Amino acid sequence: MFAILALIKSFVERNEYDVALLGRIAGGDRAAFAELYDRYSTLVFTMVSRMTKSQVDAEDLLQDTFLQVWSKAETFVSTRGSVYTWIVTISRNKAIDRLRSADQSRRGGRLDDSALQMMSDDGYRANPLVATISSEYENLMKEGLASISPEQRKVLEMSYFEGFTQSEISDRLELPLGTVKTRIRQGMIKIRNLLKGRIKT
Amino acid sequence: MTREEFLGLGAEYAAGGLDGDELESFLAYLKKASPAEAQEVAEFLSAASLLPLALESKVPPTHMKKELLRRIGARDSIHQRMLTLEGGTTFTGTPAWRRWQPLGIAVSGLAMVLAFTLYVTNLLETIDGQTGTIDRQNTRLVELQAELQRKEELLNILSARRVEIVIMSGLGDHTGAFGKILWDPERRVAILQVSNLPPVPPDKDYQLWVIKGAQPFSAGVFSVGSTESYHFRVDHLAVTEPGQIAAFALTLEPKGGVPAPTGTMYMAGSPKL
């Protein structure tokens, strides 16, 4: 129990520190920017490398993501979500745009962060899953992905990391759309419940 | 939409899979969702945002941080210079006007205005010139980066575990033209190298086709100028195995390409099976 409380406390403290860094970045503090880069560059590079499967594209996207962080730091609203989620959303959307431009036939997968803006402040603040990067969460997520079936994992990865819509996944895997939807739902519910259960234990 | 349907769509949305009407319906419902429903969607979004943590970490090259800091420094420097210029222009005239005395005001004032105008004109010309130089250097930089990217991609393909090479030969009046396709079947990425092709008219493009069975699939469009040799990256080749390809062909088509080949065939080549 104390370990979990310490974990939550560390998440909150980490996000508060990130928010403070972004505030300094909005004021033009390059040292703060360099520190934020050190904290998140590996995560962003890992994700965009997986999405684009190209070293060149991944390097471009890493630069684009952090240039946007530098120029848009003042637009971040700390009550609407964590710095972690903000940076992941920026980099994923940029990677989706890159995948779309390379393959015009692809339609979607982009997350509209306006959905985050529609949610209540309290709801977001109270959500312990709005956390930051940590080794504990890396292990939890690896465990989460391992806990779902290979079929569920396949469609989730195609959707989240490869930017395919459900219809596109259905076409590519030659599966009924309903099956794809069910697999994504069940996979997401299982992962969410696992994370939620751990935090509340 | 029922609550259950909404939450199901929330899970699909968080995974990035929704589009079209379903996405619109979901976002519309989200606007009027109860706090408890919004909370559940937020949990799905948060869980999805943690998915990258499950990947094997890949550390970016160390030079990237330095490059990034250089780039934000360059942006700031330009911004600061602009602010300084704006401030300086406002400041220069005011104290001078206060020192003017009744006698000789017209003469000295005119001289100062003329001098100031000349100074500002020279300054603006200097800024224009420097802006033009920066623009040219930026254009050159973009060209060099694109060239570097192509070279790196070529090296990536050459270092792939498996590389397929298809030789393309000129046809008809263009027997002097030749080309090669270096192709990484695992990543479905290829580099097309062409030489001695005639320059493309403004309303045309060359279009590369992969012939699979008897069916042509477009693999991209490109233009060439007067330079002898060009390299182009070909993404997402429509096939994975050489055995599935009957031939590669290059035709001249209307700008932007067409769904099926219509123009003159300039080059063709088949993989050695």
Interface residues (C-beta under 8 A of the other chain):
Chain A: G28 R30 F33 A34 Y37 D38 S41 T42 L43 F45 T46 M47 S49 R50 K53 S54 Q55 V56 A58 E59 L62 Q63 F66 L67 W70 S71 Y84 T85 V88 T89 R92 I96 A102 D103 R107 G108 G109 R110 L111 D112 S114 A115 L116 M118 M119 S120 D122 G123 Y124 A126 N127 L129 V130 A131 I133 Y137 E138 L140 M141 K142 G144 L145 L156 S159 Y160 F161 G163 F164 T165 Q166 S167 I169 V180 K181 I184 R185 G187 M188 I189 I191 R192 L195 K196
Chain B: G8 A11 E12 Y13 A14 A15 G16 G17 L18 D19 G20 L23 L27 L30 K31 A33 P35 A38 Q39 V41 A42 E43 F44 L45 S46 A47 A48 S49 L50 L51 P52 L53 A54 L55 E56 S57 K58 V59 P60 P61 M64 K65 E67 L68 L69 R71 I72 G73 R75 D76 Q149 E152 E153 N156 R187 V189 D235 H236
